[in-house]
């Protein structure tokens, strides 16, 4: 299974249900965003590494304005780590694999 198959796509309709259980890393992005394209392979690698431990999902902020507004996502990429529906960690901007991995393991 490829990394892109492991990543879920959340939107305004399925977001709340998607984050309700377990640890979920959500990548808020837009197709036109350069740093978002740069962090995408890092997020894909995390999805492969963390299979069975966390869920990895993406939200297109242009298509899901409601969710982006609810979580005050004003800069992208923004990555929010949820645990059982609650925000556990939040980072804004391009981050490296090690720092994201550390953020996740602190919450697991």
Order of alpha helices (4+ residues) and beta strands (2+ residues): alpha-beta-alpha-beta-alpha-beta-alpha-beta-beta-alpha
